[in-house]
Amino acid sequence: MTTYTTAWKSPSNIALVKYWGKKPEGVQIPSNASISFTLSNCATTTKLTFTEQEDLEITVLLEGKEEPDFIPKIEQFLHRISRIFSFVLKGKYTVDTSNSFPHSSGIASSASGMSALSLCICDIAKEKGLLAEEDFNQTASILARLGSGSASRSVYGPMGQWGEHSDYEGSSDEFAIPYSDINSVYADYCDTILLVHRGQKTVSSTVGHGLLTDNPYAPARFAQAQENMTAMKAILKSGDLDAFIALVESEALTLHSLMMSSNPYFILMKPNTLKIIEAIWEKREKDGVKWCFTLDAGANVHFLYPQADKVAAQDFINEELAQYCENGAFIHDEVGMGSERI
């Protein structure tokens, strides 16, 4: 029996144009394209120990504590990727993972977690002679997508783009691509995650995606997202912050409106989510700052601002926004360069 050990750190990401909804054909195929900032500080570190054996055996440690509830998802993931690497179903896995942020609270822990695990598996495949170096990142993105759609984007920095779109050369529904045709203002953009609610989300992303199947507004939303991807490409190149703010905030509210108009319906925001949004709007109206928000599928707020405004924006967080966070908690982050082997 041969044992392999590898470890990767993979970041979370925050979508600017949102992926929400899957096509019925295929596995984890998006109904529209998406693009995201790759974060730096919010990341998952995963050490994988894999020993070849006939049976599949999985142990998951989260922050050093066994988490058997995670095993079914990883087992499903391994069965999905076995068509690419058959060896994955014959081995003993110890997945030792930790997050630098609260799990399942709307900071895309599945994105960072599944991308880190996928990169570890690609390391093993490469060591076994089954994967060439030039195919490494793309294959990792394919595997990550089969675990969590947004995980496909976390492989890359400073941005990841996923989903076929005629305006993005090389784009695919099967994997994400790195995206760097951006104005310098976005290369080190700041994102402070305001932790309104540190517990688990009201509804999982998997359930949320499924609700789009019967949502009467879904077809219009998918068309809108494709149009917004075209607009976002020009915005990212030009550095037009006013247009960036308008599109990013609209995308965030559209995501939540889809959940509120589904059957069954959900409100993912909390009262303090709205208070933060209103405070940001008031500050922008009063002082003309180029600061905005976006939301993931949860109550927490991603507060976005240029690096040049870091001091002023963080003063605003301390003085105005922290009061709306659970126990005053927030995480300062910024655009990063993607996953790294450790």
C-alpha angles and dihedrals in degrees: 000000000000121000124206126193126189139152136204137181114214126181132226118243135211118220118226093187104034131234107215119152135032133228114247093233121075128003121295094349112160123233089217139013121264139192130201146184110245109227128218113204100034100076146137121232114203129185113193124197112188124184120187114241137140097255130058113245124172133189120179124197119190113191087344095306124109112252109189090173089074094056098083092055092049091046090052089049093051091051090051094052095042089090086065099037113017093187092073093080093057108065152069113257129200107185109190108186140167135181129215088213139043112291119242096005101119099278094111098254089166089058095054094036098050093042091052091050091047092052090051091052090049088054089056092046090051092049089050090053094249099113131049120221093240090058096043103100096039091049091048089053091050091051092045091052090057089057099040125352096223090048088075089071096049092072090074141053154240085013136353126210122197132180131050113284128161093225094056112069113223094012118151142178088227099060143002126251130212114257123202107147089116140128113260091249090072097046093083101019115160127236120185111190108216107208103218091160123018097186130086120298121263091241130016121245090242091059091042093055090049092056090065090070092080100023108124091214096051099096092052090046093053090051090047092052092053090051091048090053089058091049092045093055091059092043093052092050096046100041091228099166096184091057090043092054094048095049097042095049092045090052091051094051092044090056091054093043088058090057091047091051097046127099109267093028129213137192107212096178123087126214090261091053088064093044090056092048092050091048091052091049092049092049092049092048093047102042104020094237119165095231127128145163139237131188135215122205094296145053099279121103126225105212109203126198139150120268089241089064095047099116096045094043093050091048086055090051092051095044102038116008106040091071089068094052123093105265087347091288126160138148123226111217140156141192112298139187101254137250126354136194112239 
